[in-house]
């Protein structure tokens, strides 16, 4: 499925504010509210776009896995089923799949040494702890809307902070609200209140607190191909220490970058880039300003995204 112009605008609005009311969206886009609500609801109901949340943790690790022949899909499915994975991709290159895992306090040893080695089909793996985010997918903004519309739709509750933060302990009601927002980021305050056993007003106030205090991070999840971006790749970049911050900040400003993070290990930065075709990827790697700060770049093409933004992806979309 490739989005038409209005669908792209609706999705772009949801990327800026996942809980944006249809009425406000229609006003900013200059469309009839009924049309925007109908088309937006269809996108959500069919799964072409999903508004979901994740609970951030104080640590995150990228795992590059190599699997025994014939087990890659099973391994990807097993990782996708974990509640702590945010994305799971099968790739070309030296690794068969790459996953990001959010890790709770004191859990890194258990996850890396005990849990992951039992993954079906795993032959060996390399872990890359995330040191700093320059961009996450909640900050990805394909160039669809004018700057004026972007400013009118932007929400302070969904800023891409780029930092790892420890989440606080929550009481039962807040925990239930957080769980509900992670499953459906556009759930109404009335429904949230019923879920947590509180009034609609309390559900609104506490949900806004959860979002404002980084207890839940909302994002609109789509397949880049729906925007006509048919080629996606991970760039594993080596750079001198004095160039890492500058390089990461440059990458974070580029619309084709969905994700960029500084990592510990043999590489200093990993970036997820989406472009229209292979020639565009070649031009991006060889002819962009950021390349002058990179010592070397290894490229892995994405073959399949089994999980994005904490959401297990459907095999195909209508």
N, C-alpha and C positions, 0 to 999 in steps of 0.2 A: 504494500500500500504506500503510495506517495501522496502526501498532503497537497490539497489545492491551496490557493492563496489565503482564503479565509481560515482554513484549518491551520495553516502555518501561523497566522496571526494569533489565533486562539491559543495554540500551544506555546507560542512565545510569551503571551500574557501570563499563562500558567507557570512558566519558568520564572517570571519575575515575581509573581505572587500566586502561589498554588491555591490560596483560598480566596482569590479575587471573585467577588460577586459577579454574576452574569450581567447585571444591570450596569455596573461600573465599567466592565470590559466592553460592553456594547457602546456605551457613551464614548469611551476613548477611541475605539476602532471606527466609530461612525457608522455602525450597523444597527439594525433592529434588534431589540433585546430578545424577542422571540426566536429570531434566527440564530443568534449567538448561543442562546441557551440550548436550542435543539441540536445544533451542530456540535457544541461542546459536550453535551451529554452523550451524544452518539460516540464521540471519540473515547470517552471514559468507559461507556458500557461495552464497547467492542474490545477494549484493552489496547487500542492504538496508542493511547497515552494513559498513564497511571500517576496519580498523585499519592505518594507514599512518604513515610518518614523513617528515619533511623535514629537510634539512641547512640550518641557519640560516646566513646570510651577514651580513657587517658592514653591509650597506645593503639597503633595500627601497624600491621606488617603486610608487605606484599610477599606472596609465595609463588615462586616459579617452580613448577613440577614437571618431571619427566616420568612418563608412564610406560609400562610394558605394552607391547603391541596389542591393539584391539581393545584396550581398556580406557582410552581417553574419555569417551563420552560417559562411561559409568563413573569415572573419577570426578568429572565435572558435575555430574548430577549429585553425587555424594557431597561435594563441597557446597553446591548451591542449596542443599537442604539444611545446611548449618545456619543457625540463627545469627551467627556472628560474621558471616561473609557479606560484603557489600557488593562485590562483583566477582564473576567467574567467567573467564574467557578462554576458549581454546585458540591456540596461535600456531603460526609457523615459527621456525627458528630453532634455537637450542632447547627451548622448553616446549612442552606440549600444551600446558595451560598455565594461566596466571590468575591468582585470586588475591583479593584484599580482605583482611580479617581485622575486625575491631576486637581488641583484647582488654579485658577488665583488669583491675589492679591485682598484681601478683599472679597473673594467669599465663604469662608468656612462656614460662618453662613448661607448664603442663600442656599448653596448646602445641608448641613446637616440638617438644621431645616425646610426648606421649600420645596425643590425639591425632595429629596429622600423619605420623608414620603409619597409622593403621588404615589410611585411606585406600580404598580398593584400587589395585593396579599401580600404586605408587612404586617407582623404582628409586628415585632420589629427588631431592628438592633443595632449593636455595631460598633463604629468607632475607628480606630487605626491610628492616624497620623504617617506618616513615618518620622523618625528622621534622618536616614542615610541609604544609600544603600551600602551593601557590594558587591552585584552582581545583575545586571539586566539581562534580557534575551539576550541583545546584547553582554553580556560577557560570555554567555554559550558556552562552547567548548567541545563537545563530543570528546573522544580520537580517532580520525580517522587518522590525518596526523602526520607525523614525526615532531620533533622539528625544523628540518631544513626547511621543507616546511611551517610550521606555521610562521617561521620568515620571509620567503621570501614573504608570502602573507599578512602579518599583515599590517594594515593601521593605521596611526596616527589619521586619521579623524574619526575612529570608536572606539576609546578607551572607555572602560566602566569606566567613571570617578567616579561613586559612590556617587556623590553629587547632591543635589537639587540646581538648579540655576534659577534665574529669567530671562525670555527671554526678549529681547529688543523689542521695537516697530520697526516695519519694514515699509519701504515705499511700495508703491503699487507693484512695480516690484519684490522686494524681497519677499513680502508676497505671490505673485502668484508663484514664484519659490518654496517657502517653501511648499505651498499647493500641488504643483505638485510632489515634492519629497516625501511628505507624502503618496500620492496615489500610486506612482510608483518610488521606489528608484533607479531603473536602467533606467529611462527615459533618452534618449540621450540628449546631450547638445543642439543639433540642435532643438529637439522637445521642450526642456525647453525654448529655446530662442523664438520660435514661441509662446509658451504659454504666456510668459511675455512681448512679443513685443520688445525683445532686440536681439542683435547679438549673434551668437554662442559663440564667445570669451567672451562676457560680461556674458552670462549665465554660462559658465564654471567658470569664476572668482568669480561671486557672489554666485554660488552654493557651491563652495569650501569654501567660507567665512562662509556661513550659517552652514556648517558641522563643520568647524574648531572652530567656536565660540558657538557651542552647541545650535544653534537656531533650528536645526533639528537633531534628533537622528535616524539614519538608523539601521535597524535590519532585518535579515533573519528569517522569521517566518515559523515554521514547527510544525507538530505533533510529539512529542517524540517517539510515537509508530512506526514512519517510520524508526527510528534507532534501532528498536527492544526493545525499552524501554516501556513496556506495562503497567507499574504501576507508577502512579504519585500521590504524596501526598503533602499536606501542613503540615509542622511541626510548631506547636505553642509552642515556647520554653520560659520557665522562667529561668532566670539566675541572679545571684547577680551582682550589678552594676559594680564591678571591673572585672567581667569576660565577660561582653557583647562584648567589642571590640575584645578581643582575640578570643572568640567564633565565632564572625562574620567573622573575617579574616581567621580562619581555614575553615569555611564552604565555603567561597568564593574561596578557592583553590581546592575544590573537584569537579571533572568533572561531578558528578551526580547532583550537585546543579545548578538549572536554575535561581534561584532568592533567595536573602537573604537580609533582611532589619531589622534595629532596629526600633521598634515602641513604641509609648506611649500607656499605658493601662495595662491590667492585664498580658500581655506577653511582653517580652523584644525583642524577635526576631521571625520573621516568615520566614520560608525557604520552597522553592518549590524543591522537590527532585524527580528525575526520575530514575527508576531502571527496571531491566528485569522482576522481579516477586515478589511475596509476601515474600518468604524466603530471597531474597536480601534486601527488605525493612526492614525486621526484623533484619538482620545482620547489616545494616547501623545504625539502631536506637540503638541497644544494644552493638555493638562491635566496634564502631568507636572511634577514639581519642577525637573527639569533645564532646562526651557525658559526659566526666568528668567535663566539665565546665557548664553543664546544670543542673538546679535544678529539672525540670520536663519537660515532652514533651507530648503534646496532638497531635494526628495524625488524619487528615481528608483526606480521599481518594478522588481524583478527579473523578467525574462521567462523566463530560462533560465539555469541554472548548468551551464556546460559542464565546469567543473573546480572542485573543492572540496578544500581541504586537501592540495593536491598530487596529487589523484586525479582522472583523467578520469572523469566520471560517465556511467553508462549512459543511453541514451535513455529507457528505462522500466524499472520494477522489477516483478517478479512480484507 
